[in-house]
Each structure stands twice: as C-alpha cells, then as structure tokens.
C-alpha cells in the first residue's frame, strides 16, 4: 500500500542517516571520494521519502472521496486534514522542497563531523550530521508556501529531525483515520470476523 511505501522510505532514510552518523562508519566520510556516494544515497532516500508522502496524500484523498463522498465522515476527514496540515509550515516546506528537486535541481546535501571527548573515558568520539544549507536553498525563486518555514531556520537544516517530525505527523494522522474507519464500520467488521470464524 501507499502507506507501507511511505513507512519503508522513512525507515530507509532514517537508517542511512543513523548508520553513517555512527562512530564505526565515520572514517568513510573523511574521504571525499567515499563520502560523495554516501551523501547522494542519503539525499535520494530523503527525496524518496518526501515523494512517497505526496503519493500517500493523493491516494488517501482519492480513496476517501470515492467511498465517503456526501457522508458526514468526509467533513470530519477534511477538518482533520485542514487542522493538521492546512497551515503546517513543515509540511509546506517539504512540499516545496519536492518541487525544488523536480523543477530546479537536487538540493545540495552537506555533512559535518564533530569530535567530542567522552565524559567518562575521555576518548575522542566522532559524530556526523547531514544537512541542507539554507542560503543554497534560498537561491531558488520558486519557494511558495514553504518559504516562511525556510526563512526562520538556522543556516544548517538537519535532515533527520525533518524526516522524524514529518513522519510522526503523518503517522498520527493515519492512526486517527484508521481508528475512525474501524469505528464507523464496526458492525461490518464484526460480521466479517464471525464469517471468517
């Protein structure tokens, strides 16, 4: 399903970022030759995650309109969509970022490696972070709904918090949706369960 694709793309994106942020994989990132393919892979995974969210939105909207047009539930559904995403700066930013990639260029991803001493062992630990450069993104003139979010961001816009926050918002919406549909169709589901037994 579209939701499974969305979940899978999120897991791929998160796993890539956390794996290459890990102490054991950071030596790869010190080499430009080796780090460029990693950055490209993470960037592609992040864009795929955004694109799959767009597909999920369209698929869900079409399905709900097809099956519930004219019902009271569709009003409730539309109110939830409006409340959660109608004026959602992060959602608008990611929507524009997908258009940035489609109509302008792939966003440039950067990495930073920080060396910190472990407070207990005093060993030097390395940590990598992956981010978009705000000023680089602002070179595109096509920002619309997402520009307000972009302008208040720090210079480094870290990918993992973006993905995690947006995934959480979409997941919570679909959890509400599935719960409500189970409530609405409780009698039909009960009948089906009895037939299966």
Secondary structure as a PSIPRED ss2 file (coil, helix, strand):
# PSIPRED VFORMAT (PSIPRED V4.0)

   1 X C   1.000  0.000  0.000
   2 X H   0.000  1.000  0.000
   3 X H   0.000  1.000  0.000
   4 X H   0.000  1.000  0.000
   5 X H   0.000  1.000  0.000
   6 X H   0.000  1.000  0.000
   7 X H   0.000  1.000  0.000
   8 X H   0.000  1.000  0.000
   9 X H   0.000  1.000  0.000
  10 X H   0.000  1.000  0.000
  11 X H   0.000  1.000  0.000
  12 X H   0.000  1.000  0.000
  13 X H   0.000  1.000  0.000
  14 X H   0.000  1.000  0.000
  15 X H   0.000  1.000  0.000
  16 X H   0.000  1.000  0.000
  17 X H   0.000  1.000  0.000
  18 X H   0.000  1.000  0.000
  19 X H   0.000  1.000  0.000
  20 X H   0.000  1.000  0.000
  21 X H   0.000  1.000  0.000
  22 X C   1.000  0.000  0.000
  23 X C   1.000  0.000  0.000
  24 X C   1.000  0.000  0.000
  25 X C   1.000  0.000  0.000
  26 X H   0.000  1.000  0.000
  27 X H   0.000  1.000  0.000
  28 X H   0.000  1.000  0.000
  29 X H   0.000  1.000  0.000
  30 X C   1.000  0.000  0.000
  31 X C   1.000  0.000  0.000
  32 X H   0.000  1.000  0.000
  33 X H   0.000  1.000  0.000
  34 X H   0.000  1.000  0.000
  35 X H   0.000  1.000  0.000
  36 X H   0.000  1.000  0.000
  37 X H   0.000  1.000  0.000
  38 X H   0.000  1.000  0.000
  39 X H   0.000  1.000  0.000
  40 X H   0.000  1.000  0.000
  41 X H   0.000  1.000  0.000
  42 X H   0.000  1.000  0.000
  43 X H   0.000  1.000  0.000
  44 X H   0.000  1.000  0.000
  45 X H   0.000  1.000  0.000
  46 X H   0.000  1.000  0.000
  47 X H   0.000  1.000  0.000
  48 X H   0.000  1.000  0.000
  49 X H   0.000  1.000  0.000
  50 X H   0.000  1.000  0.000
  51 X H   0.000  1.000  0.000
  52 X H   0.000  1.000  0.000
  53 X H   0.000  1.000  0.000
  54 X H   0.000  1.000  0.000
  55 X H   0.000  1.000  0.000
  56 X H   0.000  1.000  0.000
  57 X H   0.000  1.000  0.000
  58 X H   0.000  1.000  0.000
  59 X H   0.000  1.000  0.000
  60 X H   0.000  1.000  0.000
  61 X H   0.000  1.000  0.000
  62 X H   0.000  1.000  0.000
  63 X H   0.000  1.000  0.000
  64 X H   0.000  1.000  0.000
  65 X H   0.000  1.000  0.000
  66 X H   0.000  1.000  0.000
  67 X H   0.000  1.000  0.000
  68 X H   0.000  1.000  0.000
  69 X C   1.000  0.000  0.000
  70 X C   1.000  0.000  0.000
  71 X C   1.000  0.000  0.000
  72 X H   0.000  1.000  0.000
  73 X H   0.000  1.000  0.000
  74 X H   0.000  1.000  0.000
  75 X H   0.000  1.000  0.000
  76 X H   0.000  1.000  0.000
  77 X H   0.000  1.000  0.000
  78 X H   0.000  1.000  0.000
  79 X H   0.000  1.000  0.000
  80 X H   0.000  1.000  0.000
  81 X H   0.000  1.000  0.000
  82 X H   0.000  1.000  0.000
  83 X H   0.000  1.000  0.000
  84 X H   0.000  1.000  0.000
  85 X H   0.000  1.000  0.000
  86 X H   0.000  1.000  0.000
  87 X C   1.000  0.000  0.000
  88 X C   1.000  0.000  0.000
  89 X H   0.000  1.000  0.000
  90 X H   0.000  1.000  0.000
  91 X H   0.000  1.000  0.000
  92 X H   0.000  1.000  0.000
  93 X H   0.000  1.000  0.000
  94 X H   0.000  1.000  0.000
  95 X H   0.000  1.000  0.000
  96 X H   0.000  1.000  0.000
  97 X H   0.000  1.000  0.000
  98 X H   0.000  1.000  0.000
  99 X H   0.000  1.000  0.000
 100 X H   0.000  1.000  0.000
 101 X H   0.000  1.000  0.000
 102 X H   0.000  1.000  0.000
 103 X H   0.000  1.000  0.000
 104 X C   1.000  0.000  0.000
 105 X C   1.000  0.000  0.000
 106 X C   1.000  0.000  0.000
 107 X C   1.000  0.000  0.000
 108 X C   1.000  0.000  0.000
 109 X E   0.000  0.000  1.000
 110 X E   0.000  0.000  1.000
 111 X E   0.000  0.000  1.000
 112 X E   0.000  0.000  1.000
 113 X E   0.000  0.000  1.000
 114 X E   0.000  0.000  1.000
 115 X E   0.000  0.000  1.000
 116 X E   0.000  0.000  1.000
 117 X E   0.000  0.000  1.000
 118 X C   1.000  0.000  0.000
 119 X C   1.000  0.000  0.000
 120 X C   1.000  0.000  0.000
 121 X C   1.000  0.000  0.000
 122 X C   1.000  0.000  0.000
 123 X C   1.000  0.000  0.000
 124 X E   0.000  0.000  1.000
 125 X E   0.000  0.000  1.000
 126 X E   0.000  0.000  1.000
 127 X E   0.000  0.000  1.000
 128 X E   0.000  0.000  1.000
 129 X E   0.000  0.000  1.000
 130 X E   0.000  0.000  1.000
 131 X E   0.000  0.000  1.000
 132 X E   0.000  0.000  1.000
 133 X E   0.000  0.000  1.000
 134 X H   0.000  1.000  0.000
 135 X H   0.000  1.000  0.000
 136 X H   0.000  1.000  0.000
 137 X H   0.000  1.000  0.000
 138 X C   1.000  0.000  0.000
 139 X C   1.000  0.000  0.000
 140 X C   1.000  0.000  0.000
 141 X C   1.000  0.000  0.000
 142 X C   1.000  0.000  0.000
 143 X C   1.000  0.000  0.000
 144 X C   1.000  0.000  0.000
 145 X C   1.000  0.000  0.000
 146 X C   1.000  0.000  0.000
 147 X H   0.000  1.000  0.000
 148 X H   0.000  1.000  0.000
 149 X H   0.000  1.000  0.000
 150 X H   0.000  1.000  0.000
 151 X H   0.000  1.000  0.000
 152 X C   1.000  0.000  0.000
 153 X C   1.000  0.000  0.000
 154 X C   1.000  0.000  0.000
 155 X C   1.000  0.000  0.000
 156 X E   0.000  0.000  1.000
 157 X E   0.000  0.000  1.000
 158 X E   0.000  0.000  1.000
 159 X H   0.000  1.000  0.000
 160 X H   0.000  1.000  0.000
 161 X H   0.000  1.000  0.000
 162 X H   0.000  1.000  0.000
 163 X H   0.000  1.000  0.000
 164 X H   0.000  1.000  0.000
 165 X H   0.000  1.000  0.000
 166 X H   0.000  1.000  0.000
 167 X H   0.000  1.000  0.000
 168 X H   0.000  1.000  0.000
 169 X H   0.000  1.000  0.000
 170 X H   0.000  1.000  0.000
 171 X H   0.000  1.000  0.000
 172 X H   0.000  1.000  0.000
 173 X H   0.000  1.000  0.000
 174 X H   0.000  1.000  0.000
 175 X H   0.000  1.000  0.000
 176 X H   0.000  1.000  0.000
 177 X H   0.000  1.000  0.000
 178 X H   0.000  1.000  0.000
 179 X H   0.000  1.000  0.000
 180 X H   0.000  1.000  0.000
 181 X H   0.000  1.000  0.000
 182 X H   0.000  1.000  0.000
 183 X H   0.000  1.000  0.000
 184 X H   0.000  1.000  0.000
 185 X C   1.000  0.000  0.000
 186 X H   0.000  1.000  0.000
 187 X H   0.000  1.000  0.000
 188 X H   0.000  1.000  0.000
 189 X H   0.000  1.000  0.000
 190 X H   0.000  1.000  0.000
 191 X H   0.000  1.000  0.000
 192 X H   0.000  1.000  0.000
 193 X H   0.000  1.000  0.000
 194 X H   0.000  1.000  0.000
 195 X H   0.000  1.000  0.000
 196 X H   0.000  1.000  0.000
 197 X C   1.000  0.000  0.000
